[in-house]
Amino acid sequence: MKRNPRDIGAPPDAARLREAALAHLARFAATEAGLARVLGRRVDRWVRAAESAGLAPDSIAQARRDGRAAIPLVIAALRDLGALNDTTFAESRARRLAREGHSRRAALVHLAMKGVDQDIAAEALPESPERDLAAACTYLRRRRLPPFAGGEALRMKALAALARGGFDRDIAERALALDADSAETLVIALRQGTL
């Protein structure tokens, strides 16, 4: 189906990509790499629309090159304004993931998938056995496993679930050895940010 060339809009330039980036950041937290992917997809959508509208291949190729070249400039400008900060993103996301009961290992993988640099992610997620223990307790509570429910019969199931969640065997054993009140105290401390 051919599109009307007027329906596809103007080619993505720095100003349009900046507007798109700000609209995205107004709705979602993002990393530099994540925002670059979003803007790249926007350029690609325009290219596909322009091709289906029958625009000249040379003008489409030039607009694509210009749009792709503008993405790093838009990212740098937003970083300089403080609207885009990978360190802040990593710290915020690390706190949320720990409160939800994710292991440090799983959180590091999550941040890597979001495009956070490995050093920034490691700094946002310092090794803390107590925090990992509290996260394991949160994980067990959410799944209604011992020490919160089930008893000794579900111990192996709980160990397997913790292993799949990325928790070390030592942390898993310690979490399962706690009584429900002690585990609940750790969950509360993690949620309050005291760990």
C-alpha positions as CSV (number, residue, x, y, z in Angstrom):
1,M,0.0,0.0,0.0
2,K,1.5,3.3,-1.1
3,R,1.4,6.1,1.4
4,N,1.0,9.8,0.7
5,P,4.5,11.4,1.1
6,R,2.8,14.1,3.2
7,D,1.6,11.5,5.7
8,I,5.1,10.3,6.7
9,G,6.1,13.6,8.1
10,A,9.4,15.4,7.9
11,P,12.7,13.4,8.0
12,P,14.0,12.8,11.6
13,D,16.5,15.6,12.3
14,A,18.1,16.6,15.6
15,A,15.2,18.8,16.7
16,R,12.6,16.0,16.0
17,L,14.7,13.4,17.7
18,R,15.2,15.6,20.7
19,E,11.5,16.1,21.0
20,A,11.0,12.3,20.7
21,A,13.7,11.7,23.3
22,L,12.1,14.1,25.8
23,A,8.7,12.6,25.2
24,H,10.2,9.1,25.9
25,L,12.0,10.3,29.0
26,A,8.8,11.9,30.3
27,R,7.2,8.5,30.4
28,F,10.2,6.1,31.0
29,A,13.5,6.0,32.8
30,A,16.2,5.2,30.3
31,T,19.9,4.7,29.8
32,E,22.0,6.3,27.1
33,A,22.1,3.0,25.2
34,G,18.4,2.5,25.7
35,L,17.5,5.9,24.4
36,A,19.8,5.5,21.5
37,R,17.9,2.3,20.5
38,V,14.6,4.1,20.8
39,L,15.7,6.9,18.6
40,G,17.3,4.5,16.1
41,R,14.0,2.7,15.8
42,R,12.2,6.0,15.2
43,V,14.6,6.7,12.3
44,D,14.1,3.2,10.9
45,R,10.3,3.6,11.1
46,W,10.5,6.8,9.1
47,V,12.7,5.1,6.5
48,R,10.2,2.3,6.1
49,A,7.4,4.8,5.8
50,A,9.3,6.8,3.2
51,E,10.1,3.7,1.2
52,S,6.4,2.7,1.2
53,A,5.5,6.2,0.1
54,G,7.8,5.9,-2.9
55,L,10.3,8.7,-2.0
56,A,13.6,8.8,-3.9
57,P,16.0,6.2,-2.5
58,D,18.9,8.8,-2.4
59,S,16.9,11.3,-0.3
60,I,15.8,8.4,2.1
61,A,19.4,7.3,2.5
62,Q,20.6,10.8,3.2
63,A,17.8,11.4,5.7
64,R,18.7,8.1,7.4
65,R,22.4,9.0,7.6
66,D,21.5,12.5,9.0
67,G,19.1,11.0,11.5
68,R,21.6,8.4,12.7
69,A,24.3,11.0,13.0
70,A,22.0,13.2,15.1
71,I,21.4,10.5,17.7
72,P,24.7,10.8,19.6
73,L,24.4,14.6,19.6
74,V,20.9,14.4,21.1
75,I,22.1,11.9,23.7
76,A,25.1,14.1,24.6
77,A,22.9,17.2,24.9
78,L,20.4,15.4,27.2
79,R,23.3,14.0,29.3
80,D,24.7,17.6,29.7
81,L,21.3,18.9,30.8
82,G,21.1,16.1,33.4
83,A,18.0,14.6,31.8
84,L,19.9,11.4,31.1
85,N,22.2,9.8,33.7
86,D,23.2,6.2,33.7
87,T,24.5,6.3,37.2
88,T,21.2,7.6,38.6
89,F,19.3,5.1,36.5
90,A,21.5,2.2,37.8
91,E,21.2,3.2,41.5
92,S,17.4,3.6,41.2
93,R,16.9,0.4,39.4
94,A,19.2,-1.5,41.7
95,R,17.2,-0.3,44.8
96,R,13.9,-1.4,43.1
97,L,15.2,-4.8,42.1
98,A,16.5,-5.5,45.6
99,R,13.2,-4.5,47.1
100,E,11.4,-6.8,44.7
101,G,13.7,-9.7,45.8
102,H,16.1,-10.0,42.9
103,S,19.6,-11.3,43.6
104,R,22.6,-9.1,43.0
105,R,23.6,-11.4,40.1
106,A,20.1,-11.0,38.5
107,A,20.2,-7.2,39.0
108,L,23.6,-7.0,37.3
109,V,22.3,-8.9,34.3
110,H,19.2,-6.7,34.2
111,L,21.3,-3.5,34.2
112,A,23.6,-4.9,31.5
113,M,20.6,-5.6,29.3
114,K,19.5,-2.0,29.8
115,G,22.9,-0.8,28.5
116,V,24.5,0.3,31.8
117,D,28.3,0.1,31.9
118,Q,29.6,-2.8,34.0
119,D,31.6,-0.5,36.3
120,I,28.5,1.7,37.0
121,A,26.4,-1.3,37.6
122,A,28.9,-2.8,40.1
123,E,29.1,0.5,41.9
124,A,25.3,0.7,42.2
125,L,25.2,-2.9,43.5
126,P,27.9,-3.3,46.1
127,E,28.4,-6.8,47.4
128,S,26.4,-7.0,50.6
129,P,25.6,-10.4,52.1
130,E,22.9,-8.9,54.4
131,R,21.2,-7.2,51.5
132,D,21.3,-10.4,49.5
133,L,19.9,-12.3,52.4
134,A,17.0,-9.8,52.7
135,A,16.4,-10.0,49.0
136,A,16.3,-13.8,49.2
137,C,13.8,-13.5,52.0
138,T,11.7,-11.2,49.9
139,Y,11.9,-13.7,47.0
140,L,10.8,-16.5,49.2
141,R,7.9,-14.5,50.7
142,R,6.6,-13.5,47.3
143,R,6.6,-17.2,46.3
144,R,5.1,-18.3,49.6
145,L,7.9,-20.7,50.3
146,P,9.7,-21.5,53.6
147,P,10.2,-19.8,56.1
148,F,7.0,-18.0,55.3
149,A,4.8,-21.0,54.3
150,G,5.0,-24.7,53.5
151,G,7.4,-26.0,56.0
152,E,10.2,-28.5,55.5
153,A,8.5,-30.3,52.7
154,L,9.1,-27.4,50.3
155,R,12.7,-26.9,51.3
156,M,14.1,-28.4,48.1
157,K,11.7,-26.4,46.0
158,A,12.7,-23.3,47.7
159,L,16.4,-24.0,47.2
160,A,15.8,-24.6,43.5
161,A,13.8,-21.4,43.2
162,L,16.5,-19.4,44.9
163,A,19.1,-20.9,42.6
164,R,17.1,-20.0,39.5
165,G,16.8,-16.5,41.0
166,G,20.6,-16.1,41.0
167,F,21.2,-16.5,44.8
168,D,24.3,-18.3,46.1
169,R,23.9,-21.6,47.9
170,D,25.1,-20.0,51.1
171,I,22.6,-17.2,51.0
172,A,19.8,-19.7,50.1
173,E,20.7,-21.9,53.1
174,R,20.8,-18.9,55.5
175,A,17.5,-17.6,54.2
176,L,15.8,-21.0,54.7
177,A,17.3,-21.4,58.2
178,L,15.6,-18.2,59.4
179,D,12.3,-18.3,61.3
180,A,9.4,-16.3,59.7
181,D,9.7,-13.4,62.1
182,S,13.5,-12.9,61.4
183,A,12.9,-13.2,57.7
184,E,10.1,-10.7,57.8
185,T,12.3,-8.2,59.7
186,L,14.9,-8.4,57.0
187,V,12.2,-7.9,54.3
188,I,10.9,-4.8,56.1
189,A,14.5,-3.4,56.5
190,L,15.2,-3.9,52.8
191,R,12.0,-2.1,51.9
192,Q,12.8,0.8,54.2
193,G,16.2,1.1,52.7
194,T,18.1,0.5,56.0
195,L,20.2,-2.4,54.4
